[in-house]
Amino acid sequence: ILNNYLTFGLSWCLFYGVRWRISATHFTDENALLMVAIALFLSAVSFLFIFVLDKVEDNHLFGEDAEIAEGATEKIITGLGILIGFSWEQSFDTAVDVVAEGLRHLAPPTFSKMVMSICLVIIVFPAWRIYILPTEKELSEETTEEGAEKALLKEYAKQHFDLFVHHATDENDLDRAHLLMKRHRRAAHGLKHPGSHLPQLKHLMVTSGGITEVDAPEEHRKDKGEKKKKKNAGHKKDLAVSLLG
């Protein structure tokens, strides 16, 4: 709760600070134009800062174990995103007031505001429901360990598809990619290896290079006992991994 309170406080302070500074220039007497100029300025600056902070976080410039610094960066990025939303909300609110006052001779301002608000909801709600909400839910799920596994599986599935449609992909690579996809699918969904109930089962691949054991049950794998490192699937860089290694 405190984090959210401070994040919203940061956004409001930045918004009113910029508003006071730009208003002090007296470049226009139109309140609607002033709010649009503030929104455009804040959007441009915020996008620039978000881009820089995201690159810093993706490249782990704070260090591999700097969780506190990366958490603070996330909060700053969230605050800047809210700031952009605040600025444009104020612009739309001011524009609605101006239009309602201009239509006073045709309808009461309250009625005009209600009609325009309904029109805005009709335009914005479908886009929010169809595109923004599913994307937000997907990104939120990726912050969990299970969601990170599924996000990684999706990235591998895209690479698997690219390997199949590319005419120059070697047949051996296709076979190996298919086996690795099955392994990653089991990891993402918590499924057991089909041969886990047979302790002596080994899955062998015969190629021109010889016979190798592949896709073995967990008890046969050399990395048994190693602690699995959690992946932060919320960053593109962490998903930029190769299916075939």
C-alpha positions as CSV (number, residue, x, y, z in Angstrom):
1,I,0.0,0.0,0.0
2,L,2.8,2.4,0.9
3,N,4.6,1.7,-2.4
4,N,1.5,2.4,-4.4
5,Y,0.8,5.6,-2.4
6,L,4.4,6.9,-3.0
7,T,4.2,5.9,-6.7
8,F,1.0,7.8,-7.2
9,G,2.4,10.7,-5.2
10,L,5.5,10.8,-7.4
11,S,3.3,11.0,-10.5
12,W,1.1,13.8,-9.2
13,C,4.1,15.8,-7.9
14,L,5.8,15.6,-11.3
15,F,2.6,16.5,-13.1
16,Y,1.9,19.6,-11.1
17,G,5.5,20.7,-11.1
18,V,5.7,20.6,-14.9
19,R,2.2,22.2,-15.1
20,W,3.3,25.1,-12.9
21,R,6.5,25.6,-14.8
22,I,4.9,25.5,-18.3
23,S,2.0,27.7,-17.1
24,A,4.6,30.3,-16.0
25,T,5.8,30.8,-19.6
26,H,2.3,32.2,-20.5
27,F,2.6,30.8,-24.0
28,T,-1.2,30.4,-24.4
29,D,-4.4,31.5,-22.7
30,E,-6.3,28.4,-23.8
31,N,-6.5,25.9,-21.0
32,A,-7.1,23.0,-23.3
33,L,-4.1,23.8,-25.4
34,L,-2.0,24.1,-22.3
35,M,-3.0,20.7,-21.0
36,V,-2.3,19.1,-24.4
37,A,1.2,20.7,-24.5
38,I,1.9,19.4,-20.9
39,A,0.7,15.9,-21.9
40,L,2.9,15.8,-25.0
41,F,5.9,17.1,-23.1
42,L,5.5,14.6,-20.2
43,S,4.8,11.7,-22.6
44,A,8.0,12.4,-24.6
45,V,10.2,12.8,-21.5
46,S,8.7,9.8,-19.7
47,F,9.1,7.5,-22.7
48,L,12.7,8.6,-23.0
49,F,13.3,7.8,-19.3
50,I,11.4,4.5,-19.4
51,F,13.5,3.4,-22.4
52,V,16.8,4.3,-20.6
53,L,15.7,2.6,-17.4
54,D,14.5,-0.5,-19.2
55,K,17.8,-0.8,-21.0
56,V,19.7,-0.4,-17.7
57,E,17.6,-3.1,-16.0
58,D,17.8,-5.5,-19.0
59,N,21.5,-5.3,-19.1
60,H,21.8,-5.7,-15.3
61,L,24.0,-2.6,-14.9
62,F,23.1,-2.5,-11.2
63,G,24.7,-5.9,-10.9
64,E,23.3,-9.5,-11.1
65,D,22.0,-9.5,-7.5
66,A,20.8,-5.9,-7.2
67,E,17.2,-6.8,-6.6
68,I,16.5,-3.7,-4.5
69,A,17.8,-1.4,-7.2
70,E,15.9,-3.2,-9.9
71,G,12.7,-3.1,-7.8
72,A,13.1,0.7,-7.4
73,T,13.6,1.0,-11.1
74,E,10.4,-0.9,-11.7
75,K,8.5,1.5,-9.4
76,I,10.0,4.5,-11.2
77,I,8.9,3.1,-14.5
78,T,5.4,2.4,-13.1
79,G,5.2,6.0,-11.8
80,L,6.2,7.4,-15.2
81,G,3.6,5.3,-16.9
82,I,0.9,6.6,-14.4
83,L,2.2,10.1,-15.0
84,I,1.5,9.8,-18.8
85,G,-2.0,8.5,-18.0
86,F,-2.6,11.4,-15.5
87,S,-1.5,14.0,-18.0
88,W,-3.7,12.8,-20.8
89,E,-6.7,12.2,-18.5
90,Q,-6.4,15.9,-17.5
91,S,-6.2,16.9,-21.2
92,F,-9.4,14.9,-22.0
93,D,-11.2,16.3,-18.9
94,T,-10.3,19.9,-19.8
95,A,-11.3,19.3,-23.4
96,V,-14.7,17.9,-22.3
97,D,-15.3,21.0,-20.2
98,V,-14.4,23.3,-23.0
99,V,-16.7,21.5,-25.5
100,A,-19.5,21.3,-22.9
101,E,-19.3,25.1,-22.3
102,G,-19.3,25.7,-26.0
103,L,-22.5,23.7,-26.4
104,R,-24.3,25.4,-23.5
105,H,-26.8,27.0,-25.9
106,L,-27.8,23.6,-27.2
107,A,-27.8,21.5,-24.0
108,P,-26.8,21.8,-20.3
109,P,-23.1,21.2,-19.7
110,T,-23.9,18.2,-17.5
111,F,-25.8,16.5,-20.2
112,S,-23.1,17.2,-22.8
113,K,-20.4,15.8,-20.5
114,M,-22.4,12.6,-20.0
115,V,-22.9,12.1,-23.7
116,M,-19.2,12.7,-24.5
117,S,-18.1,10.4,-21.6
118,I,-20.3,7.6,-23.0
119,C,-18.8,8.1,-26.5
120,L,-15.3,7.9,-25.0
121,V,-16.1,4.7,-23.2
122,I,-17.6,3.2,-26.4
123,I,-14.4,4.0,-28.2
124,V,-11.8,3.1,-25.5
125,F,-13.4,0.1,-23.7
126,P,-13.3,-2.4,-26.6
127,A,-9.6,-1.7,-27.2
128,W,-8.9,-2.0,-23.5
129,R,-10.8,-5.2,-23.1
130,I,-9.5,-6.9,-26.3
131,Y,-5.9,-5.9,-26.3
132,I,-4.7,-4.1,-23.1
133,L,-6.3,-6.3,-20.4
134,P,-5.1,-9.7,-21.9
135,T,-1.6,-8.3,-22.3
136,E,-1.5,-7.0,-18.8
137,K,-2.7,-10.3,-17.4
138,E,-0.1,-12.2,-19.4
139,L,2.7,-9.9,-18.1
140,S,1.4,-10.2,-14.5
141,E,1.5,-14.0,-14.8
142,E,5.0,-14.0,-16.1
143,T,6.2,-12.5,-12.8
144,T,5.5,-15.9,-11.1
145,E,7.8,-18.9,-11.5
146,E,5.1,-20.9,-13.3
147,G,4.3,-17.9,-15.6
148,A,8.0,-17.5,-16.3
149,E,8.2,-21.2,-17.4
150,K,5.2,-20.7,-19.7
151,A,6.7,-17.5,-21.2
152,L,9.9,-19.3,-21.9
153,L,7.9,-22.2,-23.5
154,K,6.2,-19.7,-25.8
155,E,9.6,-18.2,-26.9
156,Y,10.9,-21.7,-27.6
157,A,7.7,-22.6,-29.5
158,K,8.3,-19.6,-31.8
159,Q,11.9,-20.7,-32.4
160,H,10.6,-24.3,-33.1
161,F,8.2,-22.9,-35.7
162,D,10.9,-20.9,-37.3
163,L,13.1,-24.0,-37.6
164,F,10.4,-25.9,-39.3
165,V,9.5,-23.3,-41.9
166,H,13.1,-22.5,-42.7
167,H,14.2,-24.6,-45.7
168,A,17.8,-24.7,-44.7
169,T,17.3,-26.3,-41.2
170,D,19.1,-29.6,-40.8
171,E,17.0,-32.7,-40.1
172,N,19.0,-33.5,-37.0
173,D,18.4,-30.1,-35.6
174,L,14.6,-30.5,-36.2
175,D,14.7,-33.8,-34.3
176,R,16.7,-32.4,-31.4
177,A,14.5,-29.3,-31.3
178,H,11.4,-31.5,-31.1
179,L,12.8,-33.4,-28.1
180,L,13.8,-30.2,-26.4
181,M,10.4,-28.7,-26.9
182,K,8.8,-31.8,-25.2
183,R,11.2,-31.3,-22.2
184,H,10.4,-27.6,-21.9
185,R,6.7,-28.4,-22.2
186,R,6.9,-30.8,-19.3
187,A,8.8,-28.2,-17.2
188,A,6.2,-25.5,-17.9
189,H,3.2,-27.7,-17.1
190,G,4.8,-29.7,-14.3
191,L,4.4,-33.0,-16.2
192,K,6.5,-36.1,-15.5
193,H,8.7,-37.8,-18.0
194,P,6.9,-40.7,-19.6
195,G,9.7,-43.0,-18.6
196,S,10.0,-41.8,-15.0
197,H,8.4,-45.0,-13.8
198,L,11.0,-47.1,-15.6
199,P,14.3,-46.4,-13.8
200,Q,16.5,-48.0,-16.4
201,L,14.9,-46.3,-19.4
202,K,17.2,-44.3,-21.6
203,H,16.2,-42.3,-24.7
204,L,18.9,-42.6,-27.3
205,M,19.4,-40.6,-30.5
206,V,21.3,-42.3,-33.4
207,T,22.9,-40.0,-35.8
208,S,25.9,-40.0,-38.1
209,G,27.9,-38.6,-35.2
210,G,27.1,-41.5,-33.0
211,I,24.7,-42.5,-30.3
212,T,23.8,-40.0,-27.6
213,E,21.4,-40.0,-24.7
214,V,18.8,-37.3,-25.0
215,D,15.7,-36.2,-23.1
216,A,16.4,-38.6,-20.2
217,P,14.3,-38.7,-17.1
218,E,15.4,-36.4,-14.3
219,E,17.2,-39.1,-12.3
220,H,19.5,-39.7,-15.3
221,R,20.4,-36.1,-16.0
222,K,23.9,-34.9,-14.9
223,D,22.5,-31.7,-13.4
224,K,20.6,-33.6,-10.7
225,G,20.5,-31.7,-7.4
226,E,21.4,-28.3,-8.9
227,K,19.2,-25.5,-7.8
228,K,17.2,-24.1,-10.6
229,K,17.7,-20.4,-11.0
230,K,14.6,-18.4,-11.3
231,K,14.1,-16.5,-14.5
232,N,12.6,-13.1,-14.7
233,A,10.4,-13.5,-17.7
234,G,9.2,-9.9,-17.6
235,H,12.3,-8.8,-19.6
236,K,12.8,-9.5,-23.3
237,K,16.5,-10.1,-22.8
238,D,15.9,-13.0,-20.4
239,L,13.7,-14.7,-23.0
240,A,16.3,-14.2,-25.8
241,V,17.5,-17.8,-25.5
242,S,18.1,-20.4,-28.1
243,L,16.1,-23.6,-28.2
244,L,19.1,-25.5,-29.6
245,G,21.6,-23.7,-27.3
